[in-house]
Amino acid sequence: MRSWSMLSSARVATSTFIAAFGVLWWLLDSSAIHHSGFAHALTFGSSSSSPSSSVQSSTASTTTATSTSRSSSSLFARKLPRFPHDEFSKGGDTERLVEVHRPVETLLERPGLSTPLGKPKIVVLGATGRIGRLVVEKLLSQTTEMTVVAVVRNIRKANRVLFDEADLFVERSSSKRGKPTLELVEANLVPPQEVYGYVDEDDAIEIEHAKSASKYFGNSMEEYDFRDEAPDPNEALEECIRDCTCVISCLGTDRTTNAWTDFLAMPIWRLLKRDASSWCKDAHHPYYVNYATTRKVVGMAEREQRRRNAIHSTEQEALEQELVERGQVLDETTKLPKPDRIRVIRISDNYVAHNPWSFVPLVVNIFKSMVFQYQEMSEILLEQSSLVDTVVLRPADLTDLERDVNSTMLLVDATSGAVPTPANISREDVAELAVVAAITNLKNVDDGPDKNEKRNAQTNGNKPKPNKFWRRQPQKDEPVHYTIGVSWAHHANDGLPNAQACMAKVIKEQKETEKKRRKREVTLYRYNVIQRAFIRWS
Ligand SMILES: NC(=O)c1ccc[n+]([C@@H]2O[C@H](COP(=O)([O-])OP(=O)(O)OC[C@H]3O[C@@H](n4cnc5c(N)ncnc54)[C@H](OP(=O)(O)O)[C@@H]3O)[C@@H](O)[C@H]2O)c1
């Protein structure tokens, strides 16, 4: 009897829990809730409206670039939490706010740049890595005049890898027209100052002295805070991204999980927290190498893009004023060409597209410091950018073997962003795809008016229906975002022969890709809301 009553109370408890969970899920699932304040109340972190709205107020051209995407992207802008311990993120935001409230003219730090950028400048991050060095080699074998900037963290390794092994010396010394030139830049993309627990030894000694003096004389510590202005550790990278056309990030890490620091030395619910900057002292952690570097690069690229847009709008205004003074009519022909968008290309992983609870991602995440989670967070950052074009390449398992071009084709999928596993692809092919993605015009397919344009044409533009964010088609001047799964084809008849053909296919499928991307954003947003609610509750 007693066991029966226990069983029934257990059943009641279980069904109550399931019912409560069902109601919560329903609430989160209904689209209305996204527009109400409830979902916002569940999320934490700062509101994202100020940076994006202030961007709009800065310049006319920036407004055109961002206004079309605000209705949808502002919803997702709070998807990734602003990590409180993240100095760079804080700095970036402050800078953004300061920048946009200044008059446009003050942004023109280098007015000479307003002329169209001459030759392309392609920045390769992780240029001494196994993919990075192939990317540099392939860029240098192009017949176009361009500057290839190889960003490395160890110049000695670069000299060995790039010049001894890849024999690029001739290219470096080449000053002929119509040939790429190579520049080497040494930069540690995860400077120690940005890693948790960093203490400058000189500062530490001075602080100790100040503390004891303050104790003795009863003064405030502020009087003793004579720390020097530290040089900006990201200056070299910022200089590389200035004037650049494209950034190719081949950064990666192979860090094995440290059971003690990563799991055991902290409260267990922190496992759900993705922000490793509040506890991880290891600069090789994927949080720093994959996620923090991507955020830094995207932030810098967006700032540079904003600066170019500001220059463009100032010039446009000056031109229009001059034409009005001369009594000329303003029309389409008096519009200056818009500056090209910077493109950021990142090498990610095919397993990011897989369910994180399936066997391979689960095992790899456990033993390799949750690497896929941070790859995914980097991808989201790229996809959310409303200023720069982005391409994410998700290769299957990498190999150094060469592909037999007669029997093995390349498989690409940009609509689902993943290829069937298990599969392989050579680093050489990935490098080739990255290079083609860097030098191809991603918007060269104009497939006529989209749904909204057709509907507006039918209603004479009087009553356009409000867009639903997941059904909205990309506008023509919005940045493009591609996520492409790549591997070798399993069958000889599948796939495409080379990287150029793959990229042409991907560009053709652009609209479908964009729709899938937005759907994925919605799913991830819901997932994040639940996760944050759970963290708050715990
Ligand atoms: N292994 C696979 O099967 C597989 C499959 C799919 C995707 N991927 C992804 O493909 C990408 C590249 O692969 P790979 O084989 O070329 O990797 P890799 O040879 O290990 O190259 C990684 C690069 O990142 C650089 N790097 C790491 N931390 C850095 C820091 N703090 N500052 C500056 N540079 C830093 C390394 O610099 P140093 O040269 O100075 O060490 C190296 O150049 C990775 O993101 C990886 O996750 C791998």
The ligand as a Gaussian input file, in Angstrom:
#p B3LYP/6-31G(d) Opt

LIG

0 1
 N       41.972000      18.725000     -37.473000
 C       40.863000      18.527000     -38.144000
 O       40.531000      17.425000     -38.557000
 C       39.967000      19.701000     -38.422000
 C       38.797000      19.457000     -39.074000
 C       37.983000      20.519000     -39.400000
 C       38.371000      21.815000     -39.061000
 N       39.518000      22.056000     -38.385000
 C       39.867000      23.453000     -38.052000
 O       40.742000      23.979000     -39.044000
 C       41.445000      25.082000     -38.519000
 C       42.901000      25.112000     -38.935000
 O       43.444000      23.832000     -38.931000
 P       45.039000      23.596000     -39.052000
 O       45.242000      22.164000     -39.282000
 O       45.637000      24.568000     -40.035000
 O       45.483000      24.008000     -37.586000
 P       46.947000      24.347000     -37.050000
 O       47.985000      23.811000     -37.961000
 O       46.989000      23.938000     -35.626000
 O       47.008000      25.961000     -37.129000
 C       46.484000      26.778000     -36.134000
 C       47.073000      28.151000     -36.315000
 O       46.558000      29.020000     -35.322000
 C       47.647000      29.788000     -34.811000
 N       47.412000      30.270000     -33.454000
 C       46.941000      29.569000     -32.397000
 N       46.883000      30.385000     -31.322000
 C       47.312000      31.606000     -31.706000
 C       47.491000      32.867000     -31.062000
 N       47.209000      33.022000     -29.788000
 N       47.961000      33.910000     -31.773000
 C       48.276000      33.763000     -33.062000
 N       48.129000      32.600000     -33.752000
 C       47.670000      31.540000     -33.072000
 C       48.821000      28.831000     -34.827000
 O       50.014000      29.585000     -34.778000
 P       51.461000      28.865000     -34.684000
 O       51.755000      28.422000     -36.088000
 O       52.375000      29.916000     -34.221000
 O       51.326000      27.707000     -33.752000
 C       48.602000      28.158000     -36.175000
 O       49.139000      28.953000     -37.194000
 C       41.245000      25.013000     -37.020000
 O       40.324000      26.022000     -36.627000
 C       40.620000      23.650000     -36.776000
 O       39.749000      23.691000     -35.685000
 C       40.338000      21.007000     -38.069000

